[in-house]
Amino acid sequence: MNGQIYTLPAGSTLGDTLKVSGAPYIAGAAVGILKKAAEKRTEEITEYAINTPRGELIIEIKDPESSSGKLWAEHYKEYEGKNIHWESPEALAFGPFEADIKPSREKGSFEAFDVLFGAGGFDPHNTHLILSRKKHTAEYGSPEDGAFATIVTGRKIISKLSREDSILSIEPVIEWEQIAEKKCTTDLSTLLEDEDSVFTYFEVELSRNAPVGAEHFYSLTREGTLKVDVVTSSFISDDSLREVSVPYENFEQRREGAISVRTVGYGTGRTYISREERPSSLVHSVVGQVTKGLELIKLAEKGQKLSIESLPPQIVLLGHGFEEVEPVLSSIGIELIRDGYTGEDAVIVRQDPPTTLEILGEAKVTAYAVSREKLVEVELYSERAPKSVDFFRHSLGLKTKTVGKLPVYMIYDDTYLFKTEEEVVKYKEVLPENTPADRVLAGEIGVTNQAAKRMGTIGVRLVNDDLFGPTGEKFSSTNIIGRIIEPERLRGIKEGDAIYISEAAHRKAYNQKTENHDE
């Protein structure tokens, strides 16, 4: 399980294994199971990874039934450790070694990135593995079938290789989609067999080169899981923060297990995890790398959620008191600078730097606080008004933060109207949904929908009303999106003030996650 070996009685289930191992796992998350037999399958393999000191090359065999293709499949392990014997602008050669080939004395034509065998002096005892750097013709003493493979990944590496380099290892690339004996399941009653490999979580190391993108990923996995919305042969993606803008920070090759966020165009904010190597992209900023449990990424199925551990853990100050966070920050060498209200009931609503990786880099953080009376906890009706709740969270930044700011722009009678700092109405519609039928209860939060001119206005009323919604609009123009848990906290607030909003469910989930980490 997760690389560790456990011995259990025959007939043990997945749930039994979780109890014995204490492995990282969030209830309801999917667990990957790979049968030992699957690792021994003798499918026709057409791709091989050649590892060198300069990086990894992947070659694809053109015809596994050709004489050179068969020779490679039977003897590729023998080429490990071979140095570069010679190089030129056109090609380079690893060797020499003995091979059962029949050298041809004819000149051959080769394309860039071709892979072939060649016999120096037309002697099979002096055979080399030749990689073509550019299109050219040459007399290498190759067999008549010529190039038997093509470099499909890592092509830039062959220009960097020199006489000091060698082949470190060669491994077949197994297409996971072709492995029948695998599953990803949430059923903890699943029986396990001898030598099954089980994967309960994956671990991620976030990139210091992408602090904002890393914070985006932290927000996405706030509850310890990643949702699998899309599955293809080359990636899985979580679309939960789609349309949340992220700056482009890190141009880097998307290796197997690379985590990237789309920063421009359709799907902005979407988070991808690569299942196979892909080139760098000007619209995909690389924010991290899977360091453990890549198997779980490859086994995952659409609609599942996966347990995750992020390194370093996220630093979340918002919604907490100075006395809560100072010991934790001190234990990891972070200096806390207090700003704003500093009474005993202070609650942090803003931090500078805003991201975990910047805080760790500077080894200090300034935390701005207000009195706890100004932090208003809300319960949002995500199932009843999903689009409007998304608008609200987006407007206040609650999709990526645990506390959002909401300025008060008008107060009359027992009605409080708010205008968000981020003008999300410019690119998000507020269609009618969850409109009240006969009464709005005190403390319920309303958003004016597009049936009225003041679309996007947010309001709360401290008394029940049978005629108008919380924003003063008629019921048909009002979407009810949630409720304030303690509405009396609004009393005493003036026009021009700001309140701070947090979701009660998120605070509870975060506190529970923190307790689990402490344990």
Secondary structure, 3 states (H helix, E strand, C coil): CCCCCCCCCCCCEHHHHHHHHCCCCCCCCCEEEECHHHHCCCCCCCEEEEEECCEEEEEEECCCCCHHHHHHHHHHHHHCCCEEEEECCCEEEEEEECCCCCCCCCCEEECCCEEEEEEHHHCHHHEEEEEECCCEEECCCCCCCCCCEEEEECHHHHHCCCCCCECCEEEECCCHHHCCCEEEECCCCCECCCCCEEECEEEEEECCCCHHHHHHHHHHCCCCEEECCEECCCEEEECCCCCCCCCCCCCCCECCCEEEEECCCCCCCCEEEECCCECCECCEEEEEEEEECHHHHHHCCCCCEEEEEEECCCCCCCCCCHHHHHHHHHHCCCEEEEEECCCCCEEEEEEECCCHHHHHHHCEEEEEEEEHHHEEEEEECCCCCHHHHHHHHHHHCCCCCCCEEEEEEEEECCEEEECCCCCHHHCCCCCCCCCCCCCECCCEEEEECCCCCCCCCEEEECCCECCECCCCCEHHHEEEEEEECCHHHHCCCCCCCEEEEEEHHHHHHHHHHHHHHHC
